[in-house]
Amino acid sequence: MSTNHTPGMLSRLLNRLGQVEPSESRAVVTAFLLFFFVLGGYFAVRPVRETFATVIGRDAVADLWIITSIGAVAIVPVYGALVAWVRRAILLPSIYAFVALSLFALAWFLRANPESAFAAKFFYVYISVLNLMLVSVFWSFLLELFDSGQTKRLFGVIAAGGTAGALVGPLLTDLTVETIGTSGVLALGGAMFVAAIVCQQVLLNIWGTRVGAPAAKTVRGLGGNPFAGFALLFKSRYLLGIALFVVFVSTINTLLYFEQLRLVEERYADLADRTQVFARLDYVVQTLTILSQVFLTGRIATKLGLGVLLTSVPLAMVLVFIGLGLTGGFWVLVVAIVARRWGEYAFLRPGREMLFGRLDTETKYKAKNTIDVPVYRGADLVVAQLNKALNNAGMSAAGIAFLGAGAAALWAVNAWWLGREHNRQKEPDQPAH
């Protein structure tokens, strides 16, 4: 990829911090800002979702994950049809516009009906389905914009934009929720998605002026079957390996998530206090993550290899779960949650996107979205129900933690295999548009 040269101090700083070439600076900065607003908008409203979860109750939330999984499966053919038939220059900013409008509408409804149990459950399912798709769509386009070699150098820096947004979003919520209320927080999230529309349009213009690339306005939809993502997934051992990786991510996240709900519910009676706890956890994690993404992620991927980047977190989680099983308690769980989310955002998420770098365009959009949304949410559903059954059967939190350690060990093996297989992949031929 080649973009307009952006000289000056910013380019030199980007090159020093993240190995960004001057010709890549404009695209990287724009992608950074786009991801900032996407995750900033999501993480601004995420504490509201978690607060609703404590009101709804753990058992009800586990059941809501059934609906979430159904929604995640249902959205795949809809998204597949849109990718097939709609130009990316129209589709991508339209997705962010839809999110902005829906958040404004929910803010208006909750302002008029603040005690609505239906609204709480609807919002929980809606944002849980949507957030995975938003991130998947963002990275699908970035995989089309940059080649495999660039992804290893640049995705850590670009991911730092999302982390910065994920830091600012909950911080704004923490500072404003007592003044503007839940409905105001949702409106704040909607405003950040409006800004994302502008950034996406600028990035599309950069893509359209890339040397050797067709103008973004003339790029057609990818065509094909709306269900092609499922077919592509089951034809490839490599894609199935990535799907299994996502299942392990979901397993570890879910086990920690429900323990988090239990302990926060027991420790904090006031709903505003719970919202602030979730917001503070978010921005502690994001502060650690952004430093790692800028200074470590790209260097580990390029110098030590993608396998090391992917395997480090599962191995760390083996130790974390063993420690949680042996000790327990709220603050041990806080350390476990911070360690898991820091590792996922700083290393696993960029690394997972790099795994798609040498695949064709249809796979980057359709199969990737299938893995990112229904596979992830389906795993959420299964593990949530399993966790519920184990609790009802009387298994202790320590016992579940040791099960988590075993799952993390298997996850490490899967991560090592994916890193090895990625190195064997060849760059695809330039796809026709």
C-alpha positions as CSV (number, residue, x, y, z in Angstrom):
1,M,0.0,0.0,0.0
2,S,1.1,3.5,-0.7
3,T,-0.5,6.7,0.6
4,N,0.3,10.4,0.4
5,H,3.5,11.3,2.2
6,T,2.9,13.0,5.6
7,P,6.1,14.8,6.6
8,G,7.0,16.4,9.8
9,M,7.2,15.7,13.5
10,L,4.2,13.4,13.6
11,S,5.6,11.0,11.0
12,R,8.9,10.9,12.8
13,L,7.2,10.2,16.1
14,L,5.1,7.4,14.6
15,N,8.1,5.8,13.0
16,R,10.0,5.9,16.2
17,L,7.2,4.6,18.4
18,G,5.5,2.1,16.1
19,Q,7.7,1.5,13.0
20,V,5.3,3.5,10.8
21,E,6.7,4.6,7.4
22,P,6.1,8.2,6.4
23,S,3.9,7.1,3.4
24,E,1.7,5.2,5.9
25,S,1.2,7.9,8.4
26,R,-2.0,9.5,7.1
27,A,-3.8,6.1,6.9
28,V,-2.5,5.0,10.3
29,V,-3.6,8.2,12.0
30,T,-7.0,8.1,10.4
31,A,-7.5,4.5,11.3
32,F,-6.3,5.3,14.9
33,L,-9.0,8.0,15.2
34,L,-11.7,5.8,13.7
35,F,-11.0,3.0,16.1
36,F,-10.8,5.6,18.9
37,F,-14.4,6.7,18.3
38,V,-15.8,3.2,17.6
39,L,-14.5,1.8,20.9
40,G,-14.9,5.1,22.7
41,G,-18.6,5.0,21.9
42,Y,-19.0,1.4,22.8
43,F,-17.0,1.6,26.1
44,A,-18.9,4.7,27.1
45,V,-22.1,2.7,27.2
46,R,-20.6,-0.6,28.3
47,P,-20.8,0.3,32.1
48,V,-24.5,0.8,31.6
49,R,-24.8,-2.7,30.2
50,E,-22.9,-4.1,33.1
51,T,-25.1,-2.2,35.6
52,F,-28.2,-3.5,33.8
53,A,-26.8,-7.0,34.2
54,T,-26.5,-6.6,38.0
55,V,-30.2,-5.5,38.1
56,I,-31.4,-8.3,35.8
57,G,-29.5,-11.0,37.8
58,R,-26.9,-13.6,36.9
59,D,-29.3,-16.3,36.0
60,A,-31.4,-14.0,33.8
61,V,-28.2,-12.8,32.1
62,A,-27.1,-16.3,31.4
63,D,-30.5,-16.8,29.7
64,L,-30.2,-13.6,27.8
65,W,-27.1,-15.0,26.3
66,I,-29.3,-17.5,24.5
67,I,-31.1,-14.6,22.8
68,T,-27.7,-12.9,22.1
69,S,-26.4,-16.0,20.4
70,I,-29.5,-16.3,18.3
71,G,-29.1,-12.7,17.3
72,A,-25.4,-13.3,16.5
73,V,-26.3,-16.1,14.1
74,A,-29.1,-14.1,12.5
75,I,-26.9,-11.1,11.8
76,V,-24.5,-13.1,9.7
77,P,-26.6,-13.6,6.6
78,V,-27.8,-10.0,6.9
79,Y,-24.3,-8.7,7.0
80,G,-23.2,-11.3,4.3
81,A,-25.9,-9.9,2.0
82,L,-24.9,-6.3,2.6
83,V,-21.2,-7.1,2.0
84,A,-22.2,-9.0,-1.2
85,W,-24.5,-6.3,-2.6
86,V,-23.4,-2.9,-1.2
87,R,-20.3,-1.0,-2.0
88,R,-18.0,-0.7,1.0
89,A,-17.9,3.1,0.5
90,I,-21.6,3.1,1.4
91,L,-21.8,0.2,3.7
92,L,-19.1,1.0,6.2
93,P,-20.1,4.6,7.2
94,S,-23.8,3.5,7.1
95,I,-23.1,0.9,9.8
96,Y,-21.8,3.6,12.2
97,A,-24.7,5.8,11.3
98,F,-27.2,3.0,12.2
99,V,-25.5,2.6,15.6
100,A,-25.5,6.3,16.3
101,L,-29.2,6.6,15.5
102,S,-30.1,3.5,17.6
103,L,-28.2,4.9,20.6
104,F,-30.0,8.2,20.4
105,A,-33.3,6.4,20.1
106,L,-32.6,4.2,23.2
107,A,-31.5,7.3,25.1
108,W,-34.8,9.0,24.3
109,F,-36.8,5.9,25.4
110,L,-34.9,5.4,28.6
111,R,-35.2,9.0,29.5
112,A,-39.0,8.6,29.3
113,N,-39.0,5.1,30.9
114,P,-36.0,4.8,33.2
115,E,-37.3,1.7,35.1
116,S,-38.2,-0.3,32.0
117,A,-37.0,-3.9,32.4
118,F,-37.7,-4.6,28.8
119,A,-35.4,-1.7,27.7
120,A,-32.6,-3.0,30.0
121,K,-32.8,-6.5,28.5
122,F,-33.1,-5.2,25.0
123,F,-30.1,-3.0,25.4
124,Y,-28.0,-5.8,26.9
125,V,-28.7,-8.1,24.0
126,Y,-28.4,-5.4,21.3
127,I,-25.1,-4.0,22.4
128,S,-23.7,-7.5,23.0
129,V,-24.4,-8.6,19.5
130,L,-23.4,-5.3,17.9
131,N,-20.1,-4.7,19.6
132,L,-18.4,-7.8,18.1
133,M,-19.7,-6.9,14.6
134,L,-18.4,-3.3,14.8
135,V,-14.9,-4.4,15.7
136,S,-15.0,-7.2,13.1
137,V,-16.0,-4.7,10.4
138,F,-13.3,-2.3,11.3
139,W,-10.5,-4.9,11.1
140,S,-11.9,-6.4,7.9
141,F,-11.4,-3.1,6.1
142,L,-8.0,-2.6,7.7
143,L,-7.0,-6.0,6.4
144,E,-8.0,-4.9,2.9
145,L,-6.1,-1.6,3.3
146,F,-2.8,-3.0,4.5
147,D,-0.8,-6.1,3.4
148,S,0.3,-8.9,5.8
149,G,3.7,-7.4,6.4
150,Q,2.2,-4.0,7.3
151,T,-0.3,-5.6,9.7
152,K,2.5,-6.9,11.9
153,R,4.0,-3.5,12.2
154,L,1.0,-1.3,12.2
155,F,-1.9,-3.1,13.9
156,G,-0.5,-2.6,17.4
157,V,-0.4,1.2,16.9
158,I,-3.8,1.3,15.3
159,A,-5.2,-0.9,18.1
160,A,-3.9,1.7,20.5
161,G,-6.4,4.1,19.0
162,G,-9.2,1.8,20.1
163,T,-7.6,1.4,23.5
164,A,-7.4,5.2,23.9
165,G,-11.1,5.3,23.0
166,A,-11.8,2.5,25.4
167,L,-10.0,4.5,28.1
168,V,-11.7,7.9,27.4
169,G,-15.2,6.4,27.0
170,P,-15.6,4.9,30.5
171,L,-13.7,7.8,32.0
172,L,-16.3,10.2,30.5
173,T,-19.1,7.9,31.8
174,D,-17.5,7.9,35.3
175,L,-17.4,11.7,35.4
176,T,-20.8,12.4,33.9
177,V,-23.2,9.6,34.8
178,E,-24.4,11.2,38.0
179,T,-25.2,14.4,36.1
180,I,-26.5,13.2,32.8
181,G,-27.9,9.8,33.8
182,T,-28.1,6.6,31.9
183,S,-29.9,8.2,28.9
184,G,-27.2,10.9,28.6
185,V,-24.5,8.3,28.6
186,L,-26.2,6.5,25.7
187,A,-26.5,9.9,23.8
188,L,-22.8,10.5,24.5
189,G,-22.0,7.1,22.9
190,G,-24.1,8.0,19.9
191,A,-22.2,11.2,19.4
192,M,-18.9,9.3,19.2
193,F,-20.3,7.1,16.5
194,V,-21.2,10.2,14.5
195,A,-17.5,11.2,14.6
196,A,-16.6,7.6,13.5
197,I,-18.6,8.2,10.3
198,V,-16.4,11.1,9.4
199,C,-13.2,9.2,10.1
200,Q,-14.4,6.2,8.0
201,Q,-15.1,8.4,5.0
202,V,-11.6,9.9,5.2
203,L,-10.1,6.4,5.4
204,L,-12.2,5.4,2.4
205,N,-10.8,8.3,0.4
206,I,-7.3,7.3,1.3
207,W,-8.0,3.8,0.2
208,G,-9.4,5.2,-3.1
209,T,-6.2,7.1,-3.8
210,R,-3.9,4.2,-3.1
211,V,-1.5,3.4,-5.9
212,G,-2.9,0.5,-8.1
213,A,-6.2,0.4,-6.2
214,P,-9.6,1.2,-7.7
215,A,-11.4,4.2,-6.5
216,A,-13.4,3.4,-3.4
217,K,-16.6,4.7,-4.9
218,T,-16.4,2.2,-7.8
219,V,-15.7,-0.9,-5.7
220,R,-18.6,-3.2,-5.9
221,G,-19.9,-5.6,-3.3
222,L,-18.1,-8.9,-3.0
223,G,-21.0,-10.9,-4.4
224,G,-21.6,-14.5,-3.5
225,N,-23.9,-16.2,-1.0
226,P,-24.9,-14.4,2.2
227,F,-24.2,-17.6,4.1
228,A,-20.7,-18.0,2.5
229,G,-19.0,-17.2,5.8
230,F,-20.1,-20.5,7.2
231,A,-19.1,-22.5,4.1
232,L,-15.7,-20.9,4.1
233,L,-15.2,-21.7,7.7
234,F,-15.9,-25.4,7.4
235,K,-13.7,-25.8,4.4
236,S,-10.5,-24.6,6.1
237,R,-8.6,-26.3,8.9
238,Y,-6.8,-23.0,9.5
239,L,-10.1,-21.0,9.9
240,L,-11.4,-23.7,12.2
241,G,-8.3,-23.3,14.3
242,I,-9.0,-19.5,14.5
243,A,-12.6,-20.3,15.5
244,L,-11.4,-22.6,18.2
245,F,-9.1,-19.9,19.4
246,V,-12.1,-17.6,19.7
247,V,-14.0,-20.3,21.6
248,F,-11.1,-20.4,24.2
249,V,-11.1,-16.6,24.4
250,S,-14.9,-16.7,25.1
251,T,-14.5,-19.5,27.7
252,I,-11.9,-17.7,29.8
253,N,-13.8,-14.4,29.5
254,T,-17.2,-15.9,30.5
255,L,-15.9,-17.7,33.5
256,L,-14.3,-14.5,34.9
257,Y,-17.3,-12.4,33.8
258,F,-19.9,-14.2,36.0
259,E,-17.6,-14.3,39.0
260,Q,-17.2,-10.5,38.5
261,L,-21.0,-10.0,38.5
262,R,-21.3,-12.0,41.7
263,L,-18.7,-10.2,43.7
264,V,-19.6,-6.7,42.5
265,E,-23.3,-7.4,43.3
266,E,-22.3,-8.6,46.8
267,R,-19.8,-5.8,47.5
268,Y,-21.7,-2.7,46.2
269,A,-25.4,-2.1,46.8
270,D,-25.8,1.3,45.0
271,L,-26.2,1.1,41.2
272,A,-24.1,4.2,40.5
273,D,-21.3,2.7,42.6
274,R,-21.4,-0.4,40.4
275,T,-21.3,1.6,37.2
276,Q,-18.3,3.5,38.5
277,V,-16.5,0.2,39.5
278,F,-17.0,-1.2,36.0
279,A,-15.9,2.1,34.4
280,R,-12.8,2.3,36.6
281,L,-11.9,-1.3,35.7
282,D,-12.2,-0.4,32.1
283,Y,-9.8,2.6,32.1
284,V,-7.2,0.9,34.3
285,V,-7.1,-1.9,31.7
286,Q,-6.9,0.5,28.8
287,T,-4.1,2.5,30.4
288,L,-1.9,-0.6,30.6
289,T,-3.0,-1.7,27.2
290,I,-2.3,1.4,25.2
291,L,1.4,1.5,26.4
292,S,1.8,-2.2,25.4
293,Q,0.2,-1.7,22.0
294,V,2.4,1.3,21.1
295,F,5.7,-0.1,22.4
296,L,5.4,-3.9,22.4
297,T,2.8,-5.5,20.2
298,G,4.3,-4.7,16.8
299,R,7.8,-5.4,18.0
300,I,6.9,-8.8,19.4
301,A,5.0,-9.8,16.2
302,T,7.8,-8.8,13.9
303,K,10.8,-9.9,15.9
304,L,9.6,-12.9,18.0
305,G,6.8,-14.0,15.7
306,L,3.0,-14.2,15.8
307,G,3.1,-17.5,17.7
308,V,4.8,-15.8,20.7
309,L,2.3,-13.0,20.6
310,L,-0.7,-15.3,20.7
311,T,0.7,-17.9,23.2
312,S,1.8,-15.5,25.9
313,V,-1.7,-14.6,27.3
314,P,-3.0,-18.2,27.5
315,L,0.1,-19.3,29.4
316,A,-0.4,-16.3,31.8
317,M,-4.0,-17.2,32.3
318,V,-3.1,-20.7,33.4
319,L,-1.2,-19.1,36.3
320,V,-3.9,-16.6,37.0
321,F,-6.6,-19.2,37.3
322,I,-4.5,-21.4,39.5
323,G,-3.9,-18.4,41.8
324,L,-7.6,-17.6,41.7
325,G,-8.5,-21.1,42.7
326,L,-6.0,-21.2,45.5
327,T,-6.9,-17.8,47.1
328,G,-10.1,-16.3,45.7
329,G,-11.5,-13.0,46.9
330,F,-12.5,-9.7,45.2
331,W,-9.1,-8.2,44.8
332,V,-7.6,-11.4,43.4
333,L,-10.4,-11.4,40.9
334,V,-9.7,-7.8,40.0
335,V,-6.1,-8.7,39.2
336,A,-7.3,-11.7,37.1
337,I,-9.7,-9.5,35.2
338,V,-7.2,-6.8,34.5
339,A,-4.6,-9.3,33.4
340,R,-6.9,-11.1,31.1
341,R,-8.4,-8.0,29.4
342,W,-5.0,-6.3,29.2
343,G,-3.5,-9.3,27.5
344,E,-6.5,-9.7,25.1
345,Y,-6.6,-6.1,24.0
346,A,-2.8,-5.5,23.8
347,F,-1.7,-8.8,22.2
348,L,-4.5,-11.2,21.4
349,R,-6.9,-8.9,19.4
350,P,-4.2,-7.4,17.1
351,G,-2.6,-10.9,16.8
352,R,-5.9,-12.5,15.9
353,E,-6.5,-9.9,13.2
354,M,-3.0,-10.6,11.8
355,L,-4.0,-14.2,11.3
356,F,-6.3,-13.1,8.5
357,G,-3.6,-11.0,6.8
358,R,-2.7,-13.5,4.1
359,L,-6.2,-14.6,3.3
360,D,-8.4,-13.4,0.4
361,T,-10.9,-10.5,0.6
362,E,-14.0,-12.6,0.8
363,T,-12.6,-14.6,3.7
364,K,-11.5,-11.3,5.5
365,Y,-15.1,-10.1,5.5
366,K,-17.5,-13.1,5.5
367,A,-15.6,-15.9,7.3
368,K,-14.0,-13.4,9.7
369,N,-17.4,-12.0,10.7
370,T,-18.8,-15.5,11.1
371,I,-16.0,-16.3,13.5
372,D,-16.1,-13.0,15.3
373,V,-19.8,-12.8,16.0
374,P,-21.8,-16.1,16.0
375,V,-18.9,-18.4,16.9
376,Y,-17.9,-16.0,19.8
377,R,-21.5,-15.5,21.0
378,G,-22.3,-19.2,20.6
379,A,-19.3,-20.1,22.8
380,D,-20.6,-17.4,25.3
381,L,-23.9,-19.2,25.4
382,V,-22.5,-22.7,26.0
383,V,-20.0,-21.6,28.6
384,A,-22.6,-19.4,30.4
385,Q,-25.0,-22.3,30.6
386,L,-22.3,-24.7,31.7
387,N,-21.2,-22.2,34.4
388,K,-24.8,-21.9,35.6
389,A,-25.2,-25.7,35.7
390,L,-21.9,-26.1,37.7
391,N,-23.0,-23.4,40.2
392,N,-26.4,-25.0,40.6
393,A,-24.7,-28.4,41.1
394,G,-22.7,-26.9,44.0
395,M,-19.3,-26.5,42.4
396,S,-17.2,-24.0,44.2
397,A,-15.6,-20.9,42.7
398,A,-12.2,-22.6,43.2
399,G,-13.3,-25.6,41.3
400,I,-14.4,-23.5,38.3
401,A,-11.1,-21.6,38.5
402,F,-9.2,-24.9,38.1
403,L,-11.3,-25.8,35.1
404,G,-10.4,-22.4,33.7
405,A,-6.7,-23.2,34.1
406,G,-7.2,-26.4,32.1
407,A,-9.0,-24.6,29.4
408,A,-6.2,-22.0,29.2
409,A,-3.6,-24.7,28.8
410,L,-5.4,-26.1,25.8
411,W,-5.8,-22.6,24.5
412,A,-2.0,-22.2,24.6
413,V,-1.5,-25.3,22.4
414,N,-4.1,-23.9,19.9
415,A,-2.4,-20.5,19.8
416,W,1.0,-22.1,19.2
417,W,-0.4,-24.1,16.3
418,L,-2.0,-21.1,14.7
419,G,1.2,-19.1,14.8
420,R,3.0,-22.0,13.1
421,E,0.3,-22.3,10.4
422,H,0.2,-18.6,9.8
423,N,3.9,-18.7,8.9
424,R,3.2,-21.3,6.3
425,Q,0.5,-19.1,4.6
426,K,1.4,-17.4,1.3
427,E,0.3,-13.9,0.4
428,P,-2.9,-14.0,-1.7
429,D,-3.0,-12.7,-5.3
430,Q,-4.4,-9.2,-5.6
431,P,-8.2,-9.8,-5.5
432,A,-10.4,-8.5,-8.3
433,H,-12.9,-5.7,-7.4
